[in-house]
Amino acid sequence: MNSVRLIGNVGTEPELRELSEGKKIAKIRLATNERVRTKEGLISENTQWHNLVAWDALADVMVKYVAKGSKVAVEGRLSHQVYTDSEGQRRERSEIVVSSFLTIDGKKPEIA
């Protein structure tokens, strides 16, 4: 089963692009924090950054209601790609493909 759930803070403004096939993609970076106790007994905070992508209608909703600094809960699946860049170097990229999200303290929906 490939399932990911994260709660964190958005570190970038959502970037929305329309691809040549008419599909839309939104990308954001999400920071999650974990407190870890060292051998010496000190507490250290470990921040990890995650690349998130949302497609089509969900991309539009994400751009509308998520902003840099928002706290969000996301659900999705982990996607990992291996590719060759323009210089011929082998690269790897992992991202979370978002299936749903909830703003915890982001922009409020407008009521018509």
ChimeraX commands (.cxc) that place a marker at each C-alpha (Angstrom):
marker #1 position 0.00,0.00,0.00 radius 0.5
marker #1 position 1.40,3.40,-0.99 radius 0.5
marker #1 position -0.12,5.98,1.35 radius 0.5
marker #1 position 1.36,9.15,2.84 radius 0.5
marker #1 position -0.12,11.52,5.44 radius 0.5
marker #1 position 1.68,14.67,6.48 radius 0.5
marker #1 position 0.93,17.76,8.54 radius 0.5
marker #1 position 3.27,20.67,8.07 radius 0.5
marker #1 position 3.88,24.24,7.01 radius 0.5
marker #1 position 3.93,25.36,3.39 radius 0.5
marker #1 position 7.33,26.85,2.55 radius 0.5
marker #1 position 6.63,28.27,-0.92 radius 0.5
marker #1 position 3.76,29.94,-2.71 radius 0.5
marker #1 position 1.95,27.35,-4.84 radius 0.5
marker #1 position 3.18,27.27,-8.42 radius 0.5
marker #1 position 0.44,26.52,-10.97 radius 0.5
marker #1 position 1.27,25.51,-14.54 radius 0.5
marker #1 position -0.86,24.35,-17.42 radius 0.5
marker #1 position 0.74,21.61,-19.47 radius 0.5
marker #1 position 0.43,21.29,-23.23 radius 0.5
marker #1 position -2.22,18.57,-22.92 radius 0.5
marker #1 position -4.47,20.96,-20.96 radius 0.5
marker #1 position -3.72,19.32,-17.60 radius 0.5
marker #1 position -2.90,21.57,-14.65 radius 0.5
marker #1 position -0.25,20.92,-12.02 radius 0.5
marker #1 position 0.38,22.77,-8.76 radius 0.5
marker #1 position 3.62,22.36,-6.82 radius 0.5
marker #1 position 4.46,23.34,-3.26 radius 0.5
marker #1 position 7.11,22.50,-0.66 radius 0.5
marker #1 position 5.99,21.34,2.77 radius 0.5
marker #1 position 8.11,21.36,5.93 radius 0.5
marker #1 position 7.48,18.81,8.67 radius 0.5
marker #1 position 9.17,18.99,12.06 radius 0.5
marker #1 position 10.17,16.23,14.43 radius 0.5
marker #1 position 11.69,16.59,17.87 radius 0.5
marker #1 position 14.53,14.19,18.58 radius 0.5
marker #1 position 16.36,13.59,21.86 radius 0.5
marker #1 position 20.14,13.31,21.45 radius 0.5
marker #1 position 22.39,10.91,23.40 radius 0.5
marker #1 position 23.23,13.83,25.70 radius 0.5
marker #1 position 19.54,14.30,26.52 radius 0.5
marker #1 position 19.12,17.53,24.55 radius 0.5
marker #1 position 16.10,18.00,22.33 radius 0.5
marker #1 position 16.82,18.84,18.72 radius 0.5
marker #1 position 14.31,19.76,16.02 radius 0.5
marker #1 position 14.65,17.96,12.71 radius 0.5
marker #1 position 12.95,19.65,9.72 radius 0.5
marker #1 position 12.30,17.70,6.55 radius 0.5
marker #1 position 11.15,19.20,3.24 radius 0.5
marker #1 position 8.70,17.42,0.97 radius 0.5
marker #1 position 7.80,18.17,-2.65 radius 0.5
marker #1 position 4.03,18.05,-3.20 radius 0.5
marker #1 position 2.14,18.01,-6.51 radius 0.5
marker #1 position -1.59,18.25,-7.16 radius 0.5
marker #1 position -3.30,17.76,-10.51 radius 0.5
marker #1 position -6.18,19.41,-12.38 radius 0.5
marker #1 position -9.15,20.50,-10.22 radius 0.5
marker #1 position -7.27,19.78,-6.99 radius 0.5
marker #1 position -4.41,21.98,-8.27 radius 0.5
marker #1 position -6.84,24.89,-8.73 radius 0.5
marker #1 position -8.27,24.43,-5.21 radius 0.5
marker #1 position -4.80,24.19,-3.68 radius 0.5
marker #1 position -3.65,27.42,-5.34 radius 0.5
marker #1 position -6.80,29.19,-4.16 radius 0.5
marker #1 position -6.65,28.14,-0.49 radius 0.5
marker #1 position -2.98,27.46,0.31 radius 0.5
marker #1 position -0.29,30.11,0.75 radius 0.5
marker #1 position 3.28,30.22,2.01 radius 0.5
marker #1 position 3.12,29.80,5.78 radius 0.5
marker #1 position -0.18,27.89,5.77 radius 0.5
marker #1 position -0.45,24.82,7.96 radius 0.5
marker #1 position -1.96,21.93,6.01 radius 0.5
marker #1 position -2.72,18.23,6.36 radius 0.5
marker #1 position -2.23,16.27,3.14 radius 0.5
marker #1 position -2.91,12.73,2.01 radius 0.5
marker #1 position -1.49,11.15,-1.09 radius 0.5
marker #1 position 0.97,8.67,-2.47 radius 0.5
marker #1 position 4.74,8.66,-2.81 radius 0.5
marker #1 position 6.08,8.88,-6.36 radius 0.5
marker #1 position 9.73,8.33,-7.22 radius 0.5
marker #1 position 11.27,9.05,-10.63 radius 0.5
marker #1 position 14.71,8.37,-12.05 radius 0.5
marker #1 position 15.64,10.43,-15.11 radius 0.5
marker #1 position 18.58,11.83,-17.08 radius 0.5
marker #1 position 18.97,15.61,-17.07 radius 0.5
marker #1 position 20.03,17.78,-20.00 radius 0.5
marker #1 position 23.74,17.29,-19.10 radius 0.5
marker #1 position 23.37,13.50,-19.16 radius 0.5
marker #1 position 23.47,13.14,-15.36 radius 0.5
marker #1 position 21.28,10.53,-13.66 radius 0.5
marker #1 position 18.87,12.23,-11.25 radius 0.5
marker #1 position 16.26,11.04,-8.80 radius 0.5
marker #1 position 13.22,12.86,-7.50 radius 0.5
marker #1 position 10.59,11.91,-4.93 radius 0.5
marker #1 position 7.33,13.75,-4.44 radius 0.5
marker #1 position 3.97,13.32,-2.79 radius 0.5
marker #1 position 1.08,13.20,-5.27 radius 0.5
marker #1 position -1.72,14.82,-3.27 radius 0.5
marker #1 position -5.16,13.20,-3.30 radius 0.5
marker #1 position -6.70,15.43,-0.61 radius 0.5
marker #1 position -5.71,18.23,1.73 radius 0.5
marker #1 position -7.11,20.27,4.58 radius 0.5
marker #1 position -6.01,23.78,5.47 radius 0.5
marker #1 position -5.54,24.04,9.19 radius 0.5
marker #1 position -4.93,27.79,9.35 radius 0.5
marker #1 position -4.73,28.86,5.70 radius 0.5
marker #1 position -6.98,31.07,3.59 radius 0.5
marker #1 position -10.65,30.72,4.46 radius 0.5
marker #1 position -13.09,29.73,1.70 radius 0.5
marker #1 position -15.19,32.61,0.39 radius 0.5
marker #1 position -18.89,32.22,1.06 radius 0.5
marker #1 position -21.06,33.37,-1.82 radius 0.5
marker link #1:1,2 radius 0.2
marker link #1:2,3 radius 0.2
marker link #1:3,4 radius 0.2
marker link #1:4,5 radius 0.2
marker link #1:5,6 radius 0.2
marker link #1:6,7 radius 0.2
marker link #1:7,8 radius 0.2
marker link #1:8,9 radius 0.2
marker link #1:9,10 radius 0.2
marker link #1:10,11 radius 0.2
marker link #1:11,12 radius 0.2
marker link #1:12,13 radius 0.2
marker link #1:13,14 radius 0.2
marker link #1:14,15 radius 0.2
marker link #1:15,16 radius 0.2
marker link #1:16,17 radius 0.2
marker link #1:17,18 radius 0.2
marker link #1:18,19 radius 0.2
marker link #1:19,20 radius 0.2
marker link #1:20,21 radius 0.2
marker link #1:21,22 radius 0.2
marker link #1:22,23 radius 0.2
marker link #1:23,24 radius 0.2
marker link #1:24,25 radius 0.2
marker link #1:25,26 radius 0.2
marker link #1:26,27 radius 0.2
marker link #1:27,28 radius 0.2
marker link #1:28,29 radius 0.2
marker link #1:29,30 radius 0.2
marker link #1:30,31 radius 0.2
marker link #1:31,32 radius 0.2
marker link #1:32,33 radius 0.2
marker link #1:33,34 radius 0.2
marker link #1:34,35 radius 0.2
marker link #1:35,36 radius 0.2
marker link #1:36,37 radius 0.2
marker link #1:37,38 radius 0.2
marker link #1:38,39 radius 0.2
marker link #1:39,40 radius 0.2
marker link #1:40,41 radius 0.2
marker link #1:41,42 radius 0.2
marker link #1:42,43 radius 0.2
marker link #1:43,44 radius 0.2
marker link #1:44,45 radius 0.2
marker link #1:45,46 radius 0.2
marker link #1:46,47 radius 0.2
marker link #1:47,48 radius 0.2
marker link #1:48,49 radius 0.2
marker link #1:49,50 radius 0.2
marker link #1:50,51 radius 0.2
marker link #1:51,52 radius 0.2
marker link #1:52,53 radius 0.2
marker link #1:53,54 radius 0.2
marker link #1:54,55 radius 0.2
marker link #1:55,56 radius 0.2
marker link #1:56,57 radius 0.2
marker link #1:57,58 radius 0.2
marker link #1:58,59 radius 0.2
marker link #1:59,60 radius 0.2
marker link #1:60,61 radius 0.2
marker link #1:61,62 radius 0.2
marker link #1:62,63 radius 0.2
marker link #1:63,64 radius 0.2
marker link #1:64,65 radius 0.2
marker link #1:65,66 radius 0.2
marker link #1:66,67 radius 0.2
marker link #1:67,68 radius 0.2
marker link #1:68,69 radius 0.2
marker link #1:69,70 radius 0.2
marker link #1:70,71 radius 0.2
marker link #1:71,72 radius 0.2
marker link #1:72,73 radius 0.2
marker link #1:73,74 radius 0.2
marker link #1:74,75 radius 0.2
marker link #1:75,76 radius 0.2
marker link #1:76,77 radius 0.2
marker link #1:77,78 radius 0.2
marker link #1:78,79 radius 0.2
marker link #1:79,80 radius 0.2
marker link #1:80,81 radius 0.2
marker link #1:81,82 radius 0.2
marker link #1:82,83 radius 0.2
marker link #1:83,84 radius 0.2
marker link #1:84,85 radius 0.2
marker link #1:85,86 radius 0.2
marker link #1:86,87 radius 0.2
marker link #1:87,88 radius 0.2
marker link #1:88,89 radius 0.2
marker link #1:89,90 radius 0.2
marker link #1:90,91 radius 0.2
marker link #1:91,92 radius 0.2
marker link #1:92,93 radius 0.2
marker link #1:93,94 radius 0.2
marker link #1:94,95 radius 0.2
marker link #1:95,96 radius 0.2
marker link #1:96,97 radius 0.2
marker link #1:97,98 radius 0.2
marker link #1:98,99 radius 0.2
marker link #1:99,100 radius 0.2
marker link #1:100,101 radius 0.2
marker link #1:101,102 radius 0.2
marker link #1:102,103 radius 0.2
marker link #1:103,104 radius 0.2
marker link #1:104,105 radius 0.2
marker link #1:105,106 radius 0.2
marker link #1:106,107 radius 0.2
marker link #1:107,108 radius 0.2
marker link #1:108,109 radius 0.2
marker link #1:109,110 radius 0.2
marker link #1:110,111 radius 0.2
marker link #1:111,112 radius 0.2
view
